[in-house]
């Protein structure tokens, strides 16, 4: 444990959400999470599933998602940071938790105290963990050596992997539990670089075997590789976006039947008839051609609704019908054009009516993928970007 600091003090659990009366919320279907994990476990077997719950479970809530995933067949969890793992441990979750990048020097004692599986790829971190285990008087710490096979984000150069594995083997306080790598373009079917990465990784594994180093576990597959590259599944698959029911890329749509777990909803806060010729919101960029019913929805860019979504064709569901966002999305609110006043084609909207920004209503759906396409990004960013100030409700 770090000097003068307790794990619980450094990484407190998030307090209970006290904003549940806000007329805007994220609805998370834990049954969908469970179904997705079960499908992934069946597909990947005999490899085991590691559910990636970093970034507060991709905005879905790390603790509820972790429990649902473990209950549906996942054996491991993965996070990006030690603090994220501490939240899970504070919630009583005792499953193996992989930390996907090297912890900082100040976090080494906390990794040992929390019983985590750290990733490492530098000699000084190997030495640091050995000292941390000795300080704690703990049993040998299982560690995962990451090899950079071409993404060039984090990880050891393949040429250095053997020396690092030998360094781990030379530390009685450490156990080399796994060697792993990460795919850069597995979400692009047919891209030749995935094969290049696999070949580089296989060469590293062969060099370890040649040196007499036994590695109990090997893992390389993210969600995309799990779906599209059976040869990369090895002993464990690290599934992130698919756990939440979203495809890693449009090119992989339909490879596995997935159920989106997240919906973003709100209730209409105000309805008014705005005269023809008047313009809406900051900048007055949207001018009405007819007297129109305009509904105010209490969500904005501080909640994760991109400010320019209305400019690129963003829509919502009201009474089961698609209606456009209009005017610039503001920090806390956005506007919806419900149609010309009195027109048979307009949508009847009243304060308190449900509005769906992401999710289903009366058989129609707007997906996070649609937002991503309109905004020129990926669904990961859409769901991760929904602010913590939006209450989460679990069904």
Protein Blocks (a to p, Z undefined) as FASTA:
>chain_A
ZZhiafklmmccddddfklmpccdcdddfklmmmmmmmmmmmmpmbdcdddfehhhnono
pklmmmmmmmnopabdcdfbfklmmmmmmnopabdcddfbdcdfklmmmmmmnopacddf
bfklmmmmmmmmmmnopacddddddddehlopgccdfklmmmmmmmmmmpmkbccfbdcd
ddfklmmghiaklmmmmmmmmmmmmmmmmnopacfbacfbdfklmmmmmmlnmmbccdfk
lmnopafbfklgokaccddfbdcddddfbdcdddehiaedehilaccfbdcddddddbdf
knopafklmmnopacdeehiacddehjadfkbccddebjehiakbccddehiacdfbdce
ehiacdfklmmmmnopafklmmmmpcfklccddZZ
